[in-house]
Amino acid sequence: MNYKIRAARKEDCKDIARMIMELAVFEKMPDQVNISVEELERDGFCPNPFFECLIAEMSDEHNSKCGLTVVGYALYFFTYSTWKGPTVFLEDLYVMPEFRGNGVGKGLMSKVAKVAKEKRCVRLQLAVLDWNSPARDFYAAKGAQDLTDSEGWHFIRFDGLSLDNLVKEAPKD
């Protein structure tokens, strides 16, 4: 299949937003998405972006059934491990269903790994839903470790009211 992977541009945000929703539908959580195209443009294409993104783009002769050429994305950002150093976190890896099984996902993930190594990152981390066996198997086949099983790590989140309550407990400046 003829495709290329490139850095996302601001004008790709409509396609990124579309695929974010497709991923959320697949993950059975479409009601959780409230990011807008404008927020993606602001947050990813500003002087100090919160994320970077790669796009999988098909040639015109291999576009989707509905005429789309942007068929996958990998959205990631950089963090820091106090034990190991620079780390990249892969927030989303998505390929439209009709293009899966053709190496597009592997290409996106490998390109994120290449970016990470170029920036001296020592690891690539991500989270996957426990019921998503195809994704878990895909990552395991590439050598990923499930830290929940091997080390007992759990991802913890504060948002909404719990985040607001933490802010209220911050010491005064």
Backbone as numpy.savetxt, mean C-alpha at the origin, in Angstrom:
# Nx Ny Nz CAx CAy CAz Cx Cy Cz
2.31 -10.48 -20.45 1.46 -9.31 -20.45 2.36 -8.07 -20.45
2.03 -7.11 -21.26 2.85 -5.93 -21.44 2.41 -4.82 -20.48
3.20 -4.58 -19.44 2.89 -3.53 -18.48 4.19 -2.87 -18.03
4.05 -1.67 -17.46 5.21 -1.01 -16.87 4.83 -0.52 -15.49
5.82 -0.39 -14.66 5.63 0.15 -13.32 6.37 1.47 -13.27
5.67 2.48 -12.77 6.26 3.81 -12.71 5.79 4.50 -11.43
6.50 5.57 -11.08 6.09 6.39 -9.94 4.76 7.05 -10.28
3.88 7.07 -9.30 2.59 7.74 -9.49 2.81 9.24 -9.63
1.92 9.85 -10.38 1.91 11.31 -10.54 0.60 11.82 -9.94
0.56 13.11 -9.68 -0.63 13.72 -9.09 -1.88 13.38 -9.88
-1.77 13.38 -11.20 -2.94 13.10 -12.04 -3.41 11.65 -11.96
-2.64 10.77 -11.30 -3.04 9.38 -11.11 -3.96 9.20 -9.90
-4.16 10.24 -9.13 -4.91 10.10 -7.87 -6.34 9.62 -8.07
-6.97 9.95 -9.19 -8.32 9.42 -9.43 -8.28 7.90 -9.56
-7.29 7.40 -10.29 -7.15 5.95 -10.42 -6.76 5.31 -9.09
-5.89 5.96 -8.34 -5.50 5.43 -7.03 -6.72 5.35 -6.12
-7.52 6.43 -6.10 -8.75 6.43 -5.27 -9.70 5.32 -5.71
-9.84 5.13 -7.01 -10.71 4.06 -7.52 -10.24 2.70 -7.02
-8.93 2.46 -7.10 -8.41 1.16 -6.68 -8.42 1.00 -5.17
-8.26 2.10 -4.42 -8.40 2.02 -2.96 -9.80 1.51 -2.62
-10.80 2.03 -3.30 -12.17 1.57 -3.04 -12.36 0.12 -3.48
-11.78 -0.27 -4.61 -11.87 -1.66 -5.05 -11.24 -2.59 -4.01
-10.09 -2.19 -3.46 -9.44 -2.98 -2.43 -10.31 -3.05 -1.18
-10.91 -1.93 -0.80 -11.77 -1.91 0.39 -12.99 -2.82 0.20
-13.55 -2.84 -1.00 -14.67 -3.74 -1.28 -14.21 -5.18 -1.14
-13.06 -5.50 -1.71 -12.50 -6.86 -1.60 -12.30 -7.23 -0.12
-11.82 -6.27 0.67 -11.55 -6.54 2.09 -12.81 -6.42 2.95
-13.96 -6.23 2.29 -15.26 -6.17 2.97 -15.37 -4.99 3.94
-14.74 -3.86 3.57 -14.77 -2.67 4.41 -14.94 -1.38 3.61
-15.80 -1.36 2.60 -15.89 -0.14 1.79 -16.38 1.07 2.59
-17.14 0.84 3.65 -17.64 1.94 4.47 -16.54 2.62 5.28
-15.35 2.01 5.34 -14.23 2.58 6.09 -13.46 3.63 5.29
-13.65 3.67 3.99 -12.87 4.58 3.14 -13.51 5.96 3.16
-12.73 6.95 3.54 -13.22 8.33 3.48 -12.15 9.29 2.97
-11.17 8.77 2.26 -10.11 9.58 1.66 -10.61 10.10 0.31
-10.28 11.33 0.01 -10.70 11.92 -1.27 -9.53 12.02 -2.22
-9.83 12.21 -3.48 -8.80 12.44 -4.49 -7.96 13.65 -4.08
-8.62 14.70 -3.62 -7.92 15.93 -3.23 -6.96 15.67 -2.06
-7.37 14.83 -1.11 -6.49 14.51 0.01 -5.29 13.69 -0.45
-5.51 12.76 -1.36 -4.40 11.99 -1.92 -3.42 12.91 -2.64
-3.96 13.84 -3.43 -3.10 14.79 -4.14 -2.29 15.63 -3.15
-2.97 16.13 -2.12 -2.30 16.97 -1.11 -1.24 16.19 -0.33
-1.60 14.98 0.12 -0.73 14.23 1.02 0.41 13.49 0.32
0.22 13.17 -0.95 1.25 12.41 -1.65 2.12 13.23 -2.59
1.70 14.45 -2.88 2.41 15.23 -3.89 2.69 16.64 -3.39
3.15 16.72 -2.16 3.51 17.98 -1.50 5.02 17.96 -1.25
5.59 19.04 -0.73 7.05 19.06 -0.49 7.56 17.94 0.41
6.79 17.55 1.43 7.17 16.44 2.32 6.04 15.42 2.34
5.95 14.59 1.29 4.80 13.70 1.16 4.71 12.66 2.28
3.47 12.33 2.62 3.22 11.30 3.63 3.35 9.90 3.05
3.25 9.77 1.74 3.36 8.46 1.11 3.97 8.60 -0.27
4.42 7.47 -0.79 4.84 7.36 -2.18 4.01 6.24 -2.79
3.93 6.22 -4.10 3.07 5.24 -4.75 3.66 4.86 -6.09
3.56 3.59 -6.42 3.92 3.08 -7.73 2.65 2.63 -8.43
2.63 2.77 -9.72 1.47 2.43 -10.55 1.87 1.33 -11.53
0.99 0.35 -11.72 1.14 -0.63 -12.79 0.23 -0.18 -13.92
0.83 0.00 -15.08 0.09 0.54 -16.22 0.24 -0.40 -17.42
-0.89 -0.76 -17.99 -0.91 -1.63 -19.15 -0.76 -0.81 -20.42
-0.23 -1.46 -21.43 -0.23 -0.83 -22.75 -1.67 -0.79 -23.25
-1.97 0.08 -24.17 -3.34 0.26 -24.64 -3.97 -1.04 -25.16
-3.17 -1.91 -25.77 -3.75 -3.15 -26.31 -4.09 -4.17 -25.23
-3.59 -3.96 -24.00 -3.89 -4.87 -22.90 -4.70 -4.21 -21.80
-5.38 -3.12 -22.09 -6.11 -2.43 -21.04 -7.28 -3.28 -20.54
-7.92 -2.80 -19.47 -8.99 -3.57 -18.84 -10.23 -3.63 -19.73
-11.16 -4.48 -19.33 -12.42 -4.63 -20.09 -13.16 -3.31 -20.22
-13.00 -2.43 -19.23 -13.70 -1.14 -19.30 -12.77 -0.02 -19.78
-11.62 -0.38 -20.36 -10.76 0.61 -21.00 -9.71 1.26 -20.11
-9.55 0.78 -18.87 -8.57 1.37 -17.96 -7.17 0.85 -18.27
-6.18 1.71 -18.15 -4.80 1.26 -18.32 -4.07 1.15 -16.99
-4.47 1.92 -15.97 -3.86 1.82 -14.65 -4.58 0.70 -13.90
-3.87 -0.41 -13.67 -4.52 -1.63 -13.17 -4.01 -2.10 -11.82
-3.05 -1.40 -11.24 -2.54 -1.79 -9.94 -1.74 -0.68 -9.32
-1.56 -0.78 -8.00 -0.74 0.21 -7.31 -0.13 -0.38 -6.06
0.95 0.24 -5.63 1.58 -0.08 -4.36 1.82 1.26 -3.66
1.17 1.45 -2.53 1.31 2.69 -1.77 2.11 2.37 -0.52
3.15 3.15 -0.26 4.06 2.86 0.84 4.58 4.14 1.46
5.17 3.99 2.64 5.78 5.13 3.31 6.94 4.60 4.16
7.75 5.52 4.63 8.95 5.14 5.38 8.75 5.37 6.87
9.25 4.42 7.64 9.22 4.51 9.10 10.63 4.23 9.60
10.76 4.13 10.90 12.09 3.89 11.47 11.99 2.91 12.62
12.79 1.86 12.56 12.87 0.90 13.63 14.04 1.28 14.54
13.77 1.46 15.81 14.86 1.78 16.74 15.80 0.60 16.93
15.38 -0.57 16.53 16.24 -1.74 16.63 17.04 -2.00 15.36
16.46 -1.65 14.20 17.07 -2.04 12.94 17.39 -0.88 12.00
16.67 0.23 12.08 16.92 1.37 11.20 15.78 1.62 10.23
16.08 2.23 9.08 15.04 2.62 8.13 14.22 1.42 7.65
12.91 1.65 7.56 11.96 0.61 7.18 10.95 1.19 6.21
10.49 0.38 5.27 9.39 0.81 4.41 8.16 -0.01 4.81
7.03 0.68 4.90 5.76 0.00 5.20 4.90 0.05 3.96
4.55 -1.12 3.47 3.69 -1.25 2.29 2.24 -1.23 2.77
1.59 -0.10 2.61 0.21 0.07 3.08 -0.77 -0.69 2.21
-0.63 -0.55 0.90 -1.54 -1.23 -0.04 -0.75 -1.81 -1.20
-1.10 -3.02 -1.56 -0.65 -3.66 -2.80 -1.91 -4.20 -3.45
-2.24 -3.66 -4.62 -3.50 -4.05 -5.24 -3.32 -4.17 -6.75
-3.92 -5.22 -7.29 -4.00 -5.44 -8.74 -5.44 -5.79 -9.05
-5.99 -5.15 -10.06 -7.37 -5.46 -10.47 -7.49 -6.96 -10.75
-8.60 -7.58 -10.36 -8.75 -9.04 -10.48 -8.43 -9.60 -11.86
-8.83 -8.93 -12.92 -8.60 -9.49 -14.26 -7.12 -9.51 -14.66
-6.26 -8.85 -13.86 -4.83 -8.81 -14.18 -3.98 -9.60 -13.19
-4.61 -10.24 -12.22 -3.87 -11.03 -11.24 -3.34 -12.30 -11.90
-2.25 -12.80 -11.35 -1.66 -14.03 -11.86 -0.74 -13.82 -13.05
-0.46 -12.56 -13.38 0.42 -12.25 -14.51 1.72 -11.58 -14.08
2.02 -11.59 -12.79 3.27 -11.02 -12.30 3.20 -9.54 -11.96
2.03 -8.92 -12.09 1.93 -7.49 -11.82 2.14 -7.20 -10.33
1.49 -7.96 -9.46 1.67 -7.78 -8.01 3.11 -8.01 -7.59
3.70 -9.08 -8.12 5.11 -9.36 -7.81 5.99 -8.22 -8.31
5.68 -7.69 -9.48 6.46 -6.58 -10.02 6.35 -5.34 -9.14
5.14 -5.03 -8.69 4.96 -3.87 -7.81 5.71 -4.06 -6.50
5.55 -5.22 -5.88 6.20 -5.46 -4.60 7.73 -5.45 -4.74
8.23 -6.04 -5.82 9.67 -6.06 -6.04 10.22 -4.65 -6.27
9.45 -3.82 -6.94 9.88 -2.44 -7.18 9.89 -1.66 -5.87
8.91 -1.89 -4.98 8.93 -1.25 -3.66 10.18 -1.70 -2.90
10.50 -2.99 -2.97 11.70 -3.51 -2.31 12.96 -2.83 -2.86
12.99 -2.61 -4.16 14.14 -1.95 -4.79 14.27 -0.51 -4.28
13.15 0.21 -4.22 13.15 1.58 -3.69 13.65 1.55 -2.24
13.16 0.59 -1.46 13.57 0.48 -0.06 15.07 0.28 0.07
15.63 -0.63 -0.71 17.07 -0.89 -0.65 17.87 0.34 -1.09
17.37 1.05 -2.10 18.06 2.28 -2.55 18.07 3.34 -1.46
17.08 3.31 -0.57 17.00 4.27 0.54 17.56 3.67 1.83
18.30 2.58 1.72 18.98 1.92 2.83 18.04 1.31 3.85
16.82 1.00 3.47 15.89 0.34 4.39 16.36 -1.10 4.62
16.16 -1.54 5.84 16.58 -2.89 6.21 15.44 -3.89 6.20
14.22 -3.36 6.06 13.09 -4.29 5.98 11.88 -3.62 5.32
11.02 -4.50 4.82 9.75 -4.11 4.22 8.67 -4.77 5.08
7.76 -3.98 5.59 6.71 -4.52 6.44 5.35 -4.23 5.83
4.37 -5.04 6.20 3.00 -4.85 5.74 2.08 -5.61 6.67
0.80 -5.34 6.53 -0.22 -6.08 7.28 -1.16 -6.72 6.28
-1.69 -7.87 6.63 -2.63 -8.58 5.77 -3.72 -9.18 6.65
-4.94 -9.15 6.15 -6.06 -9.72 6.89 -5.88 -11.23 7.07
-6.28 -11.73 8.22 -6.06 -13.15 8.51 -6.80 -14.07 7.55
-7.93 -13.66 7.00 -8.70 -14.52 6.09 -8.20 -14.46 4.64
-7.27 -13.55 4.34 -6.81 -13.39 2.97 -5.67 -14.38 2.67
-6.04 -15.64 2.58 -5.05 -16.70 2.35 -4.25 -16.53 1.07
-4.87 -16.13 -0.06 -4.05 -15.95 -1.27 -2.93 -14.93 -1.06
-3.21 -13.81 -0.40 -2.18 -12.81 -0.16 -1.14 -13.35 0.82
-1.60 -13.98 1.89 -0.65 -14.53 2.87 0.26 -15.57 2.22
-0.30 -16.42 1.37 0.49 -17.43 0.67 1.48 -16.77 -0.29
1.03 -15.72 -0.98 1.89 -14.98 -1.91 3.09 -14.40 -1.17
2.85 -13.74 -0.05 3.94 -13.13 0.71 4.87 -14.21 1.28
4.29 -15.29 1.79 5.11 -16.38 2.34 5.99 -16.99 1.26
5.45 -17.15 0.06 6.23 -17.72 -1.04 7.41 -16.84 -1.41
7.32 -15.54 -1.12 8.41 -14.61 -1.39 9.37 -14.49 -0.22
9.09 -15.23 0.87 10.01 -15.25 2.01 9.59 -14.40 3.19
8.38 -13.85 3.17 7.91 -13.03 4.29 7.69 -13.87 5.54
7.89 -13.26 6.68 7.63 -13.90 7.97 6.34 -13.34 8.54
5.52 -14.18 9.12 4.32 -13.75 9.81 4.72 -13.48 11.26
4.89 -12.21 11.61 5.36 -11.86 12.95 4.35 -12.16 14.04
3.07 -12.24 13.69 2.08 -12.63 14.69 2.36 -14.05 15.15
2.67 -14.93 14.21 2.97 -16.31 14.55 4.36 -16.47 15.15
5.37 -15.85 14.51 6.75 -16.11 14.92 7.21 -15.30 16.12
6.71 -14.07 16.28 7.20 -13.22 17.37 6.09 -12.70 18.28
4.84 -12.91 17.90 3.74 -12.48 18.73 3.38 -11.01 18.63
3.86 -10.31 17.60 3.53 -8.89 17.44 2.09 -8.72 16.96
1.44 -7.69 17.46 0.10 -7.32 17.02 0.12 -5.85 16.64
-0.60 -5.49 15.60 -0.74 -4.09 15.23 -1.82 -3.47 16.11
-1.55 -2.30 16.64 -2.46 -1.59 17.52 -2.80 -0.25 16.87
-4.04 0.20 17.03 -4.46 1.45 16.40 -5.26 2.31 17.38
-4.99 3.60 17.32 -5.83 4.60 17.98 -6.40 5.46 16.87
-7.72 5.66 16.87 -8.33 6.58 15.91 -9.61 7.14 16.50
-10.19 8.11 15.84 -11.44 8.69 16.30 -11.36 9.17 17.73
-12.32 8.73 18.54 -12.43 9.17 19.93 -11.21 8.77 20.76
-10.68 7.57 20.52 -9.51 7.14 21.31 -8.30 8.03 21.01
-8.13 8.45 19.77 -7.04 9.37 19.42 -7.30 10.74 20.04
-8.53 11.22 19.94 -8.89 12.51 20.54 -8.64 12.50 22.05
-8.99 11.41 22.72 -8.77 11.32 24.16 -7.29 11.33 24.52
-6.45 10.69 23.70 -5.02 10.75 23.93 -4.50 12.17 23.81
-4.98 12.91 22.82 -4.57 14.30 22.63 -4.93 15.12 23.87
-6.11 14.90 24.43 -6.55 15.64 25.61 -5.63 15.37 26.82
-4.98 14.21 26.82 -4.10 13.85 27.95 -2.67 14.34 27.77
-2.38 14.99 26.65 -1.03 15.49 26.40 -0.69 16.60 27.37
0.54 16.62 27.90 0.95 17.71 28.79 0.86 19.06 28.07
0.54 20.07 28.81 0.47 21.42 28.25 1.87 21.90 27.86
1.94 22.67 26.79 3.22 23.21 26.33 3.70 24.32 27.25
